[in-house]
Amino acid sequence: AGSNWKFALATDPVVPNSSFYDICFGPDKRMWTTSIDGVYIFDGSVWRRFEFDNRRLGGHLRDMTFDAAGNLWLSGGFAGVVRIRVSGNRGTQMDAFSKPLLASDLSLLVNTDNRGWVWIGGDRGLDVVDGHNWRRYSQDDGLASNDIAEKAFWDDGDGTVWIGTG
């Protein structure tokens, strides 16, 4: 805190020495991270690997977020996104979403607003799910471009959502 920042490499036998792509806090107040080979959880003192069948995805993991129900959403080097039901340190069910439900199989943005709605952006606009209903937004709805910029999302907290485009 303050002006005396200290940076330290997180080292632990559980955590691989590889690149990490995203970080967020889950509804359980633990820190969650994605790397090429998996998802890791830090509770403030201990690292754990999140156990789920990521071989099924066929590509590295990139972005993640949690929805209002506490499900983990992931995108990466695979078509579309997946939603994983979380039970402790394990995934209990994995649901994949891709075209034609999504506008594109290329997911560059996966994030959640303050209502718990999941926003998925790619090269053909935005898809939003409120937990039950899906909506699609494009230039026809006012986006500057259908090409959504990677990680360019901000929930202003007042109901306004900011989206960056190409």
CORJODA-V751848 format. One line per field, one symbol per residue. ss: DSSP state (a for helix, b for strand, c for the rest). phi: phi as a letter, one per 40 degrees, with the letter a starting at -180 (. if undefined). burial: # if it has 16 or more other C-alpha atoms within 10 Angstrom, else .. Layout:
# CORJODA-V751848
ss = ???
phi = ???
burial = ???
This chain:
# CORJODA-V751848
ss = cccccccccccccccccccbbbbbbcccccbbbbbcccbbbbccccbbbbbccaaaacccbbbbbbcccccbbbbbccccbbbbbbbccbbbbbbbbcccccccccccbbbbcccccbbbbbccbbbbbccccbbbbcaaaccccccbbbbbbbbcccccbbbbbc
phi = .gcbcbbaccbadccccacbbaaabcccgccbbbbdbibbbbchbbcbcccacccccgaccbbaabcccgccbbbicacgbbbbcbbgbbcbabbcbadccccaccbbbbabcccgccbbbacbhbbbbchbbbbbbadcchccacccccgcaaccgbhcbbbcbc
burial = ..............#....#.###.#....############....######....#..#########.#################....#..#...#...############..###############.....###....#.######.##.........###.
